[in-house]
Amino acid sequence: MKYGVDELVILGHGSGGTLTNQLIREVFQEAFANPVLDEMLDAAVLQAPGGRIAFTTDSFVVDPIFFPGGDIGTIAVCGTVNDLAVSGAEPLYLSAGFIIEEGLPIADLQRIVQSMREAARAAGVHVVTGDTKVVGRGSADKVFINTAGIGVLPEGRSLSPRRVEIGDAVLISGTMGDHGLTILAQREGLSFSTPVESDCAPLNRIAKAIMDAGGDGVRCMRDPTRGGLATTLNELALQSNKGILIREESIPLRREVVAACEMLGLDPLYLANEGKLIVIAAPQAADGILQAMRSLPEGKGSVQIGRVLAEDAGLVLLETELGTTRIIGMLEGEPLPRIC
């Protein structure tokens, strides 16, 4: 479906789901089409003198800017580091651009920058360049941050959904939906008997462990941020032109997340994550990869949740706890605005 001349951008275009994919495909990819961009990976892989580099960029507009488990500064660093890491690169350098609304307390800005410093230190990267703009009251919402990142790719490493094969294992590194529910709870003033925190964390250490353990058996990795697990798996199914079957009973979810989603009418498979990754790997490599993931605190909840199918190309199927199977599609609309 092509856009009409009178159509407008809506919040759903930022959801990471169907509308986002349509916007990217029909506006940006159509305008900027080239072999590097058309791979549609989390980071562009570029040839450079002496080897290959990975390059990525992201913008962060989360509301609220402070939340349990992190803040907009933590996400800005971790989100960009993670896009490099799941591309198989070793993250090295970041840029940081700030759009600051007039009236933001300097103490809040200092707190955000300190969080970025701590996250960068934890990830082993350096912020080496940046930019600052201040806009009038009402022209932004407190602060927006753009980060770009550069990493190096080891010789011979190539991760891509195009490498996915029938029978491959689908692995995830822990519970789903923690970040999305944390942002919702802060925004709506919800409280739970057991506090829920964002899972925001750098993934480059666990990504390296995965590559060391799995080698060429690692087909691709992704971090399921906007649109959650379901939308990210749909993107992988479409890009690989394979079917993916996942088991509902195998997907780790916190009780608080399940209970809140039932109360609010949300599906936890579409909630954002900021410190988890998906791995698709050759079946013979899966056990070794899981062992490596579980050896790290950020991967102690790692499990296999499914496999790649010979049939149902481009679709994601969910085997329910009742033994039935249903299709799960990409996120439609915008159930949780501004989660990253």
N, C-alpha and C positions, 0 to 999 in steps of 0.2 A: 504494500500500500504506500503510495507516494503522498507527501504532504501537499495539502491545498494551499492556495495563495493567501487565504485568510486565517490559517491555523496559527495558534500561539503556543509558546512554551508553557508547560504546566509543571507542577511539582513532581508529577509522576515521571517526567523525563530525567529526574535525578535519582530514581529509585535503584538503579542497577539492574532493572528487569527488562521486560519486553519493550517499553517505551524508550528506555535508555539505549538499548541495542538498536532500535529503529533510528533514533536520532544520530547515533554514531555512524551507522551504516549509510544513511541517506543524506546527511549533511556533511559530516567531517570526513569520513572515509571516501566518499564520492569526490570531494574537493581535493583531498590531499593524496589520493591513491598513489602508492609506490610499493615495490616489493617488500621493503622492510615493514612499513605500516600494515600492509595487507596480511601479514602473519598474525596480527591481533594478539600478541603476547603481552604479559604484564610489563615487560621491559623490551625495548627495541634492541636487537643484537646487531652491532655495527663492526665492520672491519676497520682496524686502525693499524698504523705502523707498529709492528712488534706483536700483534695479537688482536683479540676481539674484546670489545667492551659492551656492557649493557647499560642502557640509558633509559630512565623513566622519570615521570613527573606526576604530581597529584596536588589537589587543592583540598583544604580542610575547612569545613564550615559548621562543625558540630555545635549543637545547642542542647544542654548547657555546656559552657566551655570548661567547667570543672565537674568531675563526677568521681564516684568511688572507683579506684583502680587506675586513675589517670586523668588527663586533661587534653585540651586541643594540641598542646605542645608535644605530649607523649605520642599521640596518634600521628602527628605530622612527621615525626622521625620514624616511628615504627612502621607506618604505612608504606613509606617510600623504601625503607630498608627491606621490608618484606616482599615488595614487588620485585626487587633485584634478587633477593635470596631464592624465591620460588622459580626464578628464571635460570637458576643454576649458577649465578654470579656471586663473587665475593664483593659485598658492598664496601666502598671506600670513602666516597665524598658526597656531600649534600650541599645544596643551596637552600636558602630560606628567605622567602619573600613575605612581608607582612602588610596587610591592609587593615589599618587600625581606625576604629571609629573615635572621633573626638569625644572625650569624656571618660574613656577607659582609665581606671586607676592605674598609675604607674606600678603599684605593688602587684596588681594582677598580671601586668605584662612581664614583670620580673619573675613572677612565679612560673609563668608559661615558659619563658626562656630558660629558667633553671631546669624545668622538666625536660626540655629539649636537650640541654647539656647532659643530664643524667642518662637519658635514653640513648643519646649518641655514644656516650662512654660505654654503656652496657653492650651496644652493638659493635663497638670498635670502629666507628666511622667519625669523620670530622666534617663540621659545617665550615665551608671554605669561602663562601660568597653569599651575598644576599641583597635585599632591597627593602625599603620601608616607605610606605605611603600612608598619609593620614587623610581621612575623608570626614565630611561634616556629620553632625549628629543626624541619625536617621538614614544615612547613606549606606551603612553596613550594620552588622549586629555584633558589637564589641570588637571582634577581631577575626579575620580570615587569614589563613596561612597557606602559601604554596611552597612545596618543596620539590626539588629535582634531585636525582641521584645517579651516580656513576659507579659501576663495578666492573671487575675484570672476569672474563670467562676462561676457565682452563682449556687448553688445547684439546679438541676432540669432543667437548661436551656440547650436546644439543638436546634440549628438552622442548617438546612440542606435542600438542594433541595429535598431530599428524603421525606420531610414532606409536600411538595407542594400538594395541592388538587385541583380538578376540581372546577372552580368557584372562586378561589382566586383572589384577586385584585393585580394589579401590580402598584406600586407607585414609583415616583422619587422625589428627593428633590429640583429640580430646572433646570435651563437651561443646555443644553447639548453642548459639543464641545468647551467651552471657552478656556480651557487649550491648546488643540491641535492647535487651530487657533492662539493663542498667540505665541506659539513656532514657528509655521510656519511664522508668520508675522515678528518676530525678525530675523529669519534665512534668510528670503528672502528680508528684507528691505521694507516690505509692511506697508502702513499707512492707517488709516481709519478716517473718520470725527469724529466718536465717538471712543475713545481709547478702545481696548479690553484688559482685564487682565485675567491672570490665576485665576481659582477658587480654587487654592491650599489652603486647610484648614483641620484642624483635625476634625474628624467626631464623636469622642467618646461622646460628649455632646448630639448630636442629636440622636445617636444610643441608648443612655441611655433613652432619652425621648420616643423613639419609643417603647422600651421594657417596660417601666413603663406604657405606655398607652395601649399597645396591649397585653402584657403578652404572654400566650400560643398561641394567635392568630397570632403572628409573626412567619411565617414559615422559612424565611431566608432573609438575606440582602447581598448585594454585592456592591462594589464600581467599577463603570465602567471605568477603567483606559485604558490600552492599548486595542485597538480594539473597544473602545467606547461602547455605549448603545447596538448596534446591536449584537456585538460579545458576550458581557456578557449575554444578554438574550438568545442567542443560547446555551451558556454553561449551563445555568439554565434549558433550555428546554431539553437538552440531559441528564443532570444529574437527572432530575425529571421524565423523560420519559413522559412528558406532552406537549401539544401544548400551545403556548402563542400568543394571538392576541393583538396588540397595535394599537391605532388610531393615524394617522399622525397629525390630527388637535389638538390633546391633548398634543403633545410633545413640551415643551417650548424651543424655540431657539431665541437667540438674532438676530435682523435684520442684524447686521454686520456679524455674523457667516453665516447666510443664503446667504447673498450677496457675501461674499468671496468664499464660497463653489461653488456657481453657476459660478463665474468667473474662478475658478481654476479647476472645474470639480471634486470636492470632495463631498462626502456624509457626512453631519454633524453627522449622526448616528454612524459613525465609528471613529469620532474624540475623543481623550482621554479627560478624566475628572480627576481632582485630589482633588475635594472637594464636590462631589455629591455621593449619594447612591441610590440603588434600593432596594425596600422592596416588598416582596411578603407576603401577609397577608390574613387571613380569611376575607370574605366579611363583616361579622358583626363587625369586629374590624377596618375596613379601615377608617371610618369617624373619630373615636377617634384618630387613629394614625396620620392622616393628620392634625387634629387640633393641636396635640402636635408638629408635625414637623413645622407647620407654625408659632408657637409661638416663634420660635428661628430665629435669623437673617440668619443663614446658611440654614434654611429650609423654608423661607418665600415664595418661589416659588413652593412649593410642590404640586403635582397633581397626580391623578390617570390617567394612560395612557392606561390601558388595563386589561385583565383578562386571567385566565388559562382555556384552552379548554379541552373538553372531547375527541376531535378528533385531528388529525394532530400531534401525539406524536413526540417529538423531533424537531419540526419545530417552527419558529417564523414567524407570518403572520402580514403584515402591511395593515390596512384598510386605503386607501388613501383618500385625500380630495375629489376626484371624485367619491368615493363610490365603487371603485374596491378593490380587495384584491390581494396582491402579497407576495411571500416568500422573506424574507430577511435573507441571510446567514451570516456566519462568514466572517471576514475580510480576503481577499485574498491578498497576497503580502505585501508590505511595503510602503504605500503612504507617511508616515511621519516618517522617521527614527529618533530614539533617542529623544522621547518626554518625557521620564521619567527615 
